[in-house]
Amino acid sequence: MIGVSQNNSFSFQMEISQLKELDFAIGLCSVQAELPTLLALTANGRLDPAAVVSHRVPLSAGRGAYQMFGTRSDRVCKVVLDPKL
């Protein structure tokens, strides 16, 4: 599965992945459930999202930014794609 899913569950056949010797990584975050709290904390000054931004790149450099994030190179944490750069 690529991207962010709002499904609470999805089928994954662990036995088949083991037989095929597949590697996988997963991270779960319910963006729709967490966003109101995060926005309120940011608006109240209790959360500074800039603290996790390690790179700002022009929108045109998006492909390279995704590659950098995928390989975790250059000490990347979060990348902001800024169309004004």
C-alpha angles and dihedrals in degrees: 000000000000123000132014117320125197091200114118090214140012132187117257122171103217094184093058092048090052093049091050090044091233124175119214140170129201138185124182127207127154098217094184092052096045101038099080091053093046092049092049092050090049093048090050091051093243094115127045110196090190087073091076098040109104099166138031116192136168116267088246089064092057096114092055091044091055090048091050091048092047093053093037090229127159091029090286119183108160127352125210115207103210117191090196094064 
